[in-house]
């Protein structure tokens, strides 16, 4: 729920990337007021000194919550850490039961440590690298295929990655929806395709993706 006039709203620093969409979707799912600040990574705005104070790694997304712990402002970078923080703060999409929480966390960390980086390298070598390197293109495309297969098998007996809809699904969905650009054929993964369709139909997800459109 975007609200540029609320001084207590969370500030989201993002751009049109899967990692940026994670947080706009999460904020829309939570229904909390937030402001969007455009960080045009194509123009190098992520290297501005002002943004460096918020995101030491010069990467989006990042947030600033004026009502952080003990009522003091807090800035957070790294999409996985942001999702955990928001899930804890608003007690949604991030369970407190230790067994369920562990299920969610392993899939969240799987995404930020595996699916996201491998898909990112796939995009780089197949679309943006100045020199086409067949080995790199094949290696990362095949790794994305393997990771899609991991999700496909996991979804054999559940609707969502950790059983119930959670930050793990919110983290993975923006990458999976890019399947065409990642050189995948989604019909080879029918359960994953159904999972993606279910999440894409959620109104909050649609609003989160619409926010991304305004960033371009």
VEXBA-83803 format. One record per residue (C-alpha): residue number from 1; residue in three letters; y, z, x. Coordinates in Angstrom, 1 decimal, always signed. Layout:
@n NUM	res ALA	yy Y	zz Z	xx X
...
END
This chain:
@n 1	res UNK	yy +0.0	zz +0.0	xx +0.0
@n 2	res UNK	yy +3.0	zz -1.3	xx +2.0
@n 3	res UNK	yy +6.1	zz +0.8	xx +1.6
@n 4	res UNK	yy +8.9	zz +0.0	xx +4.1
@n 5	res UNK	yy +11.2	zz +2.5	xx +2.5
@n 6	res UNK	yy +9.1	zz +5.6	xx +3.0
@n 7	res UNK	yy +10.1	zz +7.5	xx +6.2
@n 8	res UNK	yy +6.8	zz +9.4	xx +5.9
@n 9	res UNK	yy +4.7	zz +6.2	xx +5.8
@n 10	res UNK	yy +2.3	zz +5.4	xx +8.6
@n 11	res UNK	yy +3.5	zz +2.6	xx +10.8
@n 12	res UNK	yy +1.0	zz -0.1	xx +11.6
@n 13	res UNK	yy +1.5	zz -2.3	xx +14.6
@n 14	res UNK	yy -0.7	zz -5.3	xx +14.2
@n 15	res UNK	yy -1.2	zz -9.1	xx +14.3
@n 16	res UNK	yy -3.5	zz -11.7	xx +12.7
@n 17	res UNK	yy -6.7	zz -10.7	xx +14.6
@n 18	res UNK	yy -9.9	zz -9.1	xx +13.4
@n 19	res UNK	yy -8.9	zz -5.9	xx +15.1
@n 20	res UNK	yy -5.6	zz -5.9	xx +13.2
@n 21	res UNK	yy -7.3	zz -6.6	xx +9.9
@n 22	res UNK	yy -9.5	zz -3.5	xx +10.3
@n 23	res UNK	yy -6.6	zz -1.2	xx +10.0
@n 24	res UNK	yy -4.7	zz -3.0	xx +7.2
@n 25	res UNK	yy -7.9	zz -3.0	xx +5.2
@n 26	res UNK	yy -8.5	zz +0.7	xx +5.9
@n 27	res UNK	yy -5.0	zz +1.6	xx +4.8
@n 28	res UNK	yy -5.3	zz -0.5	xx +1.7
@n 29	res UNK	yy -8.6	zz +1.2	xx +0.9
@n 30	res UNK	yy -7.0	zz +4.6	xx +1.3
@n 31	res UNK	yy -4.1	zz +3.6	xx -0.9
@n 32	res UNK	yy -1.6	zz +5.4	xx +1.4
@n 33	res UNK	yy +1.9	zz +4.1	xx +2.1
@n 34	res UNK	yy +2.4	zz +2.2	xx +5.4
@n 35	res UNK	yy +4.8	zz +0.0	xx +7.2
@n 36	res UNK	yy +3.8	zz -3.2	xx +9.1
@n 37	res UNK	yy +5.4	zz -3.9	xx +12.4
@n 38	res UNK	yy +4.7	zz -7.4	xx +13.7
@n 39	res UNK	yy +3.5	zz -7.6	xx +17.3
@n 40	res UNK	yy +3.3	zz -11.3	xx +18.1
@n 41	res UNK	yy +0.7	zz -11.5	xx +20.9
@n 42	res UNK	yy +1.3	zz -15.2	xx +21.3
@n 43	res UNK	yy +4.8	zz -14.4	xx +22.5
@n 44	res UNK	yy +3.7	zz -11.4	xx +24.6
@n 45	res UNK	yy +5.4	zz -8.8	xx +22.4
@n 46	res UNK	yy +2.5	zz -6.5	xx +23.2
@n 47	res UNK	yy +3.9	zz -6.0	xx +26.7
@n 48	res UNK	yy +7.2	zz -4.7	xx +25.5
@n 49	res UNK	yy +8.1	zz -1.3	xx +26.9
@n 50	res UNK	yy +8.6	zz +0.1	xx +23.4
@n 51	res UNK	yy +5.1	zz -0.9	xx +22.4
@n 52	res UNK	yy +3.6	zz +0.4	xx +25.7
@n 53	res UNK	yy +4.7	zz +3.9	xx +24.7
@n 54	res UNK	yy +2.5	zz +3.6	xx +21.6
@n 55	res UNK	yy -0.4	zz +1.6	xx +23.0
@n 56	res UNK	yy -0.9	zz +2.2	xx +26.7
@n 57	res UNK	yy -3.4	zz -0.6	xx +26.9
@n 58	res UNK	yy -0.9	zz -3.2	xx +25.5
@n 59	res UNK	yy -3.2	zz -4.1	xx +22.7
@n 60	res UNK	yy -3.0	zz -4.1	xx +18.9
@n 61	res UNK	yy -3.6	zz -2.4	xx +16.6
@n 62	res UNK	yy -1.9	zz +0.9	xx +16.9
@n 63	res UNK	yy -0.4	zz +3.3	xx +14.4
@n 64	res UNK	yy +2.2	zz +6.0	xx +14.3
@n 65	res UNK	yy +1.7	zz +8.8	xx +11.7
@n 66	res UNK	yy +4.8	zz +10.8	xx +11.2
@n 67	res UNK	yy +2.7	zz +13.5	xx +9.6
@n 68	res UNK	yy +0.1	zz +14.0	xx +12.2
@n 69	res UNK	yy -1.8	zz +17.2	xx +13.2
@n 70	res UNK	yy +0.3	zz +20.4	xx +12.6
@n 71	res UNK	yy +2.9	zz +18.2	xx +10.9
@n 72	res UNK	yy +3.9	zz +16.5	xx +14.1
@n 73	res UNK	yy +4.0	zz +12.7	xx +14.7
@n 74	res UNK	yy +1.1	zz +11.2	xx +16.5
@n 75	res UNK	yy +0.5	zz +7.7	xx +17.9
@n 76	res UNK	yy -3.0	zz +6.3	xx +18.2
@n 77	res UNK	yy -4.3	zz +3.1	xx +19.8
@n 78	res UNK	yy -7.8	zz +1.5	xx +19.7
@n 79	res UNK	yy -9.1	zz +0.4	xx +16.3
@n 80	res UNK	yy -12.2	zz +2.6	xx +16.3
@n 81	res UNK	yy -10.1	zz +5.7	xx +17.1
@n 82	res UNK	yy -7.6	zz +4.8	xx +14.4
@n 83	res UNK	yy -10.4	zz +4.4	xx +11.8
@n 84	res UNK	yy -11.9	zz +7.7	xx +12.7
@n 85	res UNK	yy -8.5	zz +9.4	xx +12.5
@n 86	res UNK	yy -7.7	zz +8.0	xx +9.1
@n 87	res UNK	yy -11.1	zz +8.7	xx +7.8
@n 88	res UNK	yy -10.9	zz +12.3	xx +8.9
@n 89	res UNK	yy -7.3	zz +12.8	xx +7.7
@n 90	res UNK	yy -7.9	zz +11.4	xx +4.2
@n 91	res UNK	yy -11.6	zz +12.4	xx +4.0
@n 92	res UNK	yy -12.8	zz +8.9	xx +2.9
@n 93	res UNK	yy -15.1	zz +6.3	xx +4.3
@n 94	res UNK	yy -16.1	zz +8.7	xx +7.2
@n 95	res UNK	yy -18.6	zz +11.4	xx +6.1
@n 96	res UNK	yy -18.5	zz +15.0	xx +7.3
@n 97	res UNK	yy -22.3	zz +15.6	xx +6.9
@n 98	res UNK	yy -23.6	zz +15.4	xx +10.5
@n 99	res UNK	yy -26.5	zz +13.1	xx +9.8
@n 100	res UNK	yy -24.5	zz +10.6	xx +7.7
@n 101	res UNK	yy -21.6	zz +10.9	xx +10.1
@n 102	res UNK	yy -23.9	zz +10.0	xx +13.0
@n 103	res UNK	yy -25.1	zz +6.9	xx +11.1
@n 104	res UNK	yy -21.6	zz +5.8	xx +10.6
@n 105	res UNK	yy -20.5	zz +6.5	xx +14.2
@n 106	res UNK	yy -23.3	zz +4.6	xx +15.8
@n 107	res UNK	yy -22.5	zz +1.5	xx +13.9
@n 108	res UNK	yy -18.8	zz +1.9	xx +14.4
@n 109	res UNK	yy -19.3	zz +2.3	xx +18.2
@n 110	res UNK	yy -21.7	zz -0.7	xx +18.1
@n 111	res UNK	yy -18.9	zz -2.8	xx +16.7
@n 112	res UNK	yy -16.2	zz -1.7	xx +19.1
@n 113	res UNK	yy -18.5	zz -1.9	xx +22.1
@n 114	res UNK	yy -20.6	zz -4.9	xx +21.2
@n 115	res UNK	yy -19.8	zz -7.1	xx +18.3
@n 116	res UNK	yy -16.0	zz -7.2	xx +18.9
@n 117	res UNK	yy -16.1	zz -7.8	xx +22.6
@n 118	res UNK	yy -18.9	zz -10.4	xx +22.4
@n 119	res UNK	yy -17.3	zz -12.2	xx +19.5
@n 120	res UNK	yy -13.9	zz -12.1	xx +21.4
@n 121	res UNK	yy -15.5	zz -13.7	xx +24.5
@n 122	res UNK	yy -17.1	zz -16.3	xx +22.3
@n 123	res UNK	yy -13.8	zz -17.2	xx +20.8
@n 124	res UNK	yy -12.2	zz -17.4	xx +24.2
@n 125	res UNK	yy -14.7	zz -19.6	xx +25.9
@n 126	res UNK	yy -15.3	zz -21.9	xx +23.0
@n 127	res UNK	yy -11.7	zz -22.3	xx +21.8
@n 128	res UNK	yy -9.1	zz -21.1	xx +24.3
@n 129	res UNK	yy -10.4	zz -21.4	xx +27.8
@n 130	res UNK	yy -8.7	zz -24.2	xx +29.8
@n 131	res UNK	yy -12.0	zz -25.2	xx +31.2
@n 132	res UNK	yy -15.1	zz -25.6	xx +29.1
@n 133	res UNK	yy -17.9	zz -23.7	xx +30.8
@n 134	res UNK	yy -21.2	zz -24.5	xx +29.0
@n 135	res UNK	yy -23.0	zz -21.4	xx +30.3
@n 136	res UNK	yy -20.3	zz -19.0	xx +29.1
@n 137	res UNK	yy -20.0	zz -20.8	xx +25.7
@n 138	res UNK	yy -23.8	zz -20.7	xx +25.1
@n 139	res UNK	yy -24.2	zz -17.2	xx +26.4
@n 140	res UNK	yy -21.6	zz -15.6	xx +24.1
@n 141	res UNK	yy -22.5	zz -17.7	xx +21.1
@n 142	res UNK	yy -26.1	zz -16.7	xx +21.5
@n 143	res UNK	yy -25.1	zz -13.1	xx +21.9
@n 144	res UNK	yy -23.2	zz -13.2	xx +18.6
@n 145	res UNK	yy -26.3	zz -14.7	xx +17.0
@n 146	res UNK	yy -28.3	zz -11.8	xx +18.3
@n 147	res UNK	yy -25.8	zz -9.3	xx +17.0
@n 148	res UNK	yy -25.7	zz -10.9	xx +13.6
@n 149	res UNK	yy -29.5	zz -10.6	xx +13.6
@n 150	res UNK	yy -29.2	zz -6.9	xx +14.3
@n 151	res UNK	yy -27.0	zz -6.5	xx +11.2
@n 152	res UNK	yy -29.4	zz -8.7	xx +9.2
@n 153	res UNK	yy -32.4	zz -6.5	xx +10.0
@n 154	res UNK	yy -30.4	zz -3.3	xx +9.4
@n 155	res UNK	yy -29.4	zz -4.4	xx +5.9
@n 156	res UNK	yy -33.0	zz -5.0	xx +4.8
@n 157	res UNK	yy -33.1	zz -1.6	xx +3.1
@n 158	res UNK	yy -29.4	zz -0.8	xx +2.4
@n 159	res UNK	yy -26.3	zz -2.3	xx +1.0
@n 160	res UNK	yy -24.0	zz -1.3	xx +3.9
@n 161	res UNK	yy -24.4	zz -0.7	xx +7.6
@n 162	res UNK	yy -24.7	zz +3.1	xx +7.3
@n 163	res UNK	yy -26.0	zz +3.2	xx +3.8
@n 164	res UNK	yy -22.7	zz +3.8	xx +2.0
@n 165	res UNK	yy -19.5	zz +1.8	xx +2.5
@n 166	res UNK	yy -17.7	zz +3.3	xx +5.5
@n 167	res UNK	yy -15.4	zz +2.6	xx +8.5
@n 168	res UNK	yy -18.4	zz +0.9	xx +10.1
@n 169	res UNK	yy -18.3	zz -1.8	xx +7.5
@n 170	res UNK	yy -14.5	zz -2.0	xx +7.6
@n 171	res UNK	yy -14.7	zz -2.5	xx +11.4
@n 172	res UNK	yy -17.4	zz -5.2	xx +11.4
@n 173	res UNK	yy -16.3	zz -7.3	xx +8.4
@n 174	res UNK	yy -13.2	zz -9.0	xx +9.9
@n 175	res UNK	yy -15.4	zz -10.3	xx +12.8
@n 176	res UNK	yy -18.3	zz -11.4	xx +10.6
@n 177	res UNK	yy -16.0	zz -13.4	xx +8.3
@n 178	res UNK	yy -15.1	zz -15.5	xx +11.3
@n 179	res UNK	yy -18.7	zz -16.8	xx +11.5
@n 180	res UNK	yy -17.8	zz -20.5	xx +11.5
@n 181	res UNK	yy -15.5	zz -20.1	xx +14.5
@n 182	res UNK	yy -18.2	zz -18.1	xx +16.2
@n 183	res UNK	yy -20.6	zz -21.0	xx +16.0
@n 184	res UNK	yy -22.9	zz -19.3	xx +13.5
@n 185	res UNK	yy -24.6	zz -20.5	xx +10.3
@n 186	res UNK	yy -24.3	zz -17.6	xx +7.8
@n 187	res UNK	yy -27.1	zz -19.0	xx +5.7
@n 188	res UNK	yy -29.5	zz -18.0	xx +8.4
@n 189	res UNK	yy -28.5	zz -14.4	xx +7.7
@n 190	res UNK	yy -28.8	zz -14.0	xx +3.9
@n 191	res UNK	yy -28.5	zz -10.2	xx +3.8
@n 192	res UNK	yy -25.5	zz -10.3	xx +6.1
@n 193	res UNK	yy -24.0	zz -13.0	xx +3.9
@n 194	res UNK	yy -24.4	zz -11.0	xx +0.8
@n 195	res UNK	yy -22.9	zz -7.9	xx +2.6
@n 196	res UNK	yy -19.9	zz -10.0	xx +3.6
@n 197	res UNK	yy -19.4	zz -11.4	xx +0.1
@n 198	res UNK	yy -19.6	zz -7.9	xx -1.4
@n 199	res UNK	yy -16.9	zz -6.6	xx +0.9
@n 200	res UNK	yy -14.7	zz -9.6	xx +0.6
@n 201	res UNK	yy -14.6	zz -9.1	xx -3.2
@n 202	res UNK	yy -13.1	zz -5.6	xx -2.9
@n 203	res UNK	yy -9.4	zz -5.7	xx -4.0
@n 204	res UNK	yy -8.3	zz -3.5	xx -1.2
@n 205	res UNK	yy -10.0	zz -5.8	xx +1.3
@n 206	res UNK	yy -8.2	zz -8.8	xx -0.2
@n 207	res UNK	yy -4.9	zz -6.9	xx +0.0
@n 208	res UNK	yy -5.6	zz -6.0	xx +3.6
@n 209	res UNK	yy -6.2	zz -9.6	xx +4.5
@n 210	res UNK	yy -3.1	zz -10.7	xx +2.7
@n 211	res UNK	yy -1.1	zz -8.3	xx +4.9
@n 212	res UNK	yy -2.5	zz -10.2	xx +7.8
@n 213	res UNK	yy -1.2	zz -13.5	xx +6.4
@n 214	res UNK	yy +2.3	zz -12.2	xx +6.4
@n 215	res UNK	yy +2.0	zz -11.5	xx +10.1
@n 216	res UNK	yy +1.6	zz -15.1	xx +11.2
END
